[in-house]
Amino acid sequence: MTDPSGAVGSGRERQEIQAVPVRHPGRWVAVAVLAVLAAMLVHTVVTNERFGWDVVGQYLFSAPILNGLRNTLILTVLSMLIGIVGGVGLAVMRQSPNPIVSGAAATYIWLFRGTPLIAQLLFWNFLAALYPRLSLGIPFGPEFVSVDTNVLITQFAACLLGLGLNEAAYMAEIVRGGLLSVDRGQAEAAGALGMTRSQALRRIVLPQAMRVIVPPTGNETISMLKTTSLVVVIGYFELLTSAQRISNQNFQVIPLLIVAAFWYLVLTSLLTIGQGFVERRYGRGFVPDRPGSRLLTKAGTT
Amino acid sequence: MTPMVEASGIHKSFGRTEVLRGIDLVVQPGEVCCIIGPSGSGKSTLLRCVNHLERIDAGRMRVDGKLIGYQETGGKLHELRESEVARQRRDIGMVFQRFNLFPHMTAAENVMEAPRTVLGTSRAAARKAADELLARVGLSARRDAYPGQLSGGQQQRVAIARALAMQPRLMLFDEPTSALDPELVGEVLDVMRGLAADGMTMLVVTHEMGFAREVGDSVVFMDEGVIVEEGAPRDVLSAPRHERTRSFLSKVL
């Protein structure tokens, strides 16, 4: 229906729309209010010397704070690693046709989501009270290795067990949601091509599920960053604990909270950027293509 | 000659509904067999039983003389392991109504995936084979497009190329044109016509009576889980002997 000149339709002249846009006075009011509030905030932050910006500057890069920061990072990375690997394993178990296997995964999730994390941290820390020695052997039979529980489960190990095993329960449900979001036809097509269930999971289903899994996992990681501060209950330390230890001595509570908050914000920002990269990686074939392709095929067929 | 497909006494139920009620069917090598019939007649289920996507309740399904999904030793049936079923499926290509392309892979990657993962073919060899197959279905230019960027007809042609990449001896088509806009049906049927001309054994569930008449060596009419009538296309489609076949054809033709 297009003629070579590019004009479309009945041949009448094209009438460009020149309308007066809708005014939005409410938006201007909102901008004004927000501007005033922002000015007030800046004013008080600058003039109220009890913020103690000099103290903030003094401690921002101090050794105890950086030590705490390092522990926060290590605990977050390692417990998320345990959580993700464990979560994928539990989610796959949960989907198993074997009722004992799926039941075991369900029980694990029920137990670890159903009890407080602080209680779990304390439990691992005081495991020695329950089992003074840990040994590897055959039930009712000989023991091969035996170690003192307090040697094996250090404070750090108790932190990782507590945070990681708890996280695995939550990650399991996130991964399961992702697996469920992938159309059954994908696994069928993979199966019809001669792939085994585990090949189909690895190559076809999981990569597609990642699109759904990544955003809540980013959430979990950012949340974990701050949850690590709970390790104070078993006497370990990280960023917030370090800041509080200092303020307990010099009574500069607010400035040291600002120091801790600053580092949490830095880490969160880095994680958010990283999440963006991961999402783009797993959005291949999805993100920019869908709406555009619809238009393309429509345009191509009419 | 060993039949390519030999189904005997196939029964299949979903819960209390019996979808297949004693199917006997033989497809010879090189034959194009079209299965027609009203929806809910069990034709798609029958097709899915051929490659064990559905487990049959009774009867025997053989492909190229080999029992599918089971092993018979000493007069006793043993279920095959998952990996053995997967091995049997390598030789049976399948094309789905809704294409089921892998959306996170380009057209070429879709075609390369099974040879790479299942057969361990080298990347270069798989790429070369994929290029040839995409040329065969007329899509060389779209090799790097994602399924979401392709029209339905193009997606189905990629799906055919993907199935062919495993060099199957039998191709199953489950209503391959039913999800397509009418003007895209022709390009898919053209590819299938070419396959039939090359001597591929094909079992095709379809509503395209023209295709069945022109390309099919045999036509099977199914209704309510049984084969009502089968024979040469001109007999079944032009001079049906059964009332049920006649009433179905009068509705679709």
Interface residues (C-beta under 8 A of the other chain):
Chain A: D183 G185 Q186 E188 A189 A190 G191 A192 L193 G194 M195 T196 R197 Q199 R203 I204 P207 Q208 Y282 R284 G285 F286 D289 R290 G292 S293 L296 T297 G300 T301
Chain B: N51 L53 E82 S83 A86 R87 R89 R90 I92 G93 M94 F96 R98 N100 L101 F102 P103 H104 M105 T106 E113 A114 T117 V118 Y146 P147 G148 Q149 L150 S151 G152 R162 A163 M166 D181 E183 L184
